[in-house]
Amino acid sequence: MSTHNENPSGDEHAIVPHGDHSLAPADPIADPGLHHDEPRLTDVEPKAERRAERQVAGMFALASLLTVAFIVFYVVVGIHPDDPHDGVDVGDVQVSNLTLGLTLGLALFLVGAGAVQWARSLMTSPEVVHERHELRSDDETRAATLNDFETGTEETGFGRRKLIRNSLLGALALLPLPAVILLRDLGPNTGGTPAQRKEHTIWAEGVRVLTDVTFMPIRAADLEIGQLVNAMPATFEELPEHGPERINERAKSPVMLVRMLPEDLHIAEGRENWGVDGILAYSKICTHVGCPISLYEQTTHHMLCPCHQSTFDLSDNGKVIFGPAARSLPQLPIAVDSEGYLVAQSDFTEPVGPSYWERTR
Ligand code: FES
């Protein structure tokens, strides 16, 4: 037996137009699932209907204008320098991102808002009445199901074999616990401070810097202004003697040596003696997700990661100036030994590679 009202058409499904109460079920209170709204202002007042129509059309028109503005800004606010040696101006990139984001974002918003206003104010919103069938099974089916269940229980001996039953119930009760315990991993990282979690490389005080081509030590005088050399520690090949546990430290050791004019450098406080005559050493491993990098733009001192375009300014302490990397390229403090060869002053002072160590929540 249905608890719903019969609709006037006598069909199982009937559509009642919004505001047309002549076809609505006679007793909506008896069926709390149905809502028979009052007619909207736009249903009864032609002026209100026209006003709503103008609002919707206005939003769509404004969205069109903003889309055109997006294209204009894309063309006018260029981020490409006239001189290809000048590099990308960060200010231009910010202005370009702002104008493009605002125009396209607002255009999309207005299309959505116009559609919502159209649906709420002007579209016919019929109420559909769907008569439900009886959900309860008949008595015969219920009795047969109960009988099947009891027969099954009897055959398994679930009621008689108390030892098995109780041990099974105990096992099932404990099974959800691992899932609850694993929720702890969603909480803050409790593995200590970033400094405590720092992974080491094989750089150490006095270790010479070798080129990764000839494996020869490098003198400061060997590097010219604007030159970049991929390098590694002199102990790189000795590591098998240190055992496989140092393989990870070895993999994180490659660096880039770059020589710039000392007057172009913006040295951070505390790093004043980390370089030699404008020669600085940076980790070669991107701090985003760890790609090796060496796409160097000599005139701007920018280092680009080919994987996701993170860009680091080597003249400004390896600072990130573009892209998804969250922190600067780690810098290796270097000096010269008594024979004029470049050597490390110590290991890196911060973790090398992706920034997972930084995440504390
Ligand atoms: S790994 Fe360098 S930007 Fe993603």
Boltz pocket constraint, residues with backbone or C-beta under 6 A from the ligand:
constraints:
  - pocket:
      binder: B
      contacts: [[A, 286], [A, 287], [A, 288], [A, 289], [A, 290], [A, 291], [A, 305], [A, 306], [A, 307], [A, 308], [A, 309], [A, 310], [A, 323], [A, 324], [A, 325]]
      max_distance: 6.0
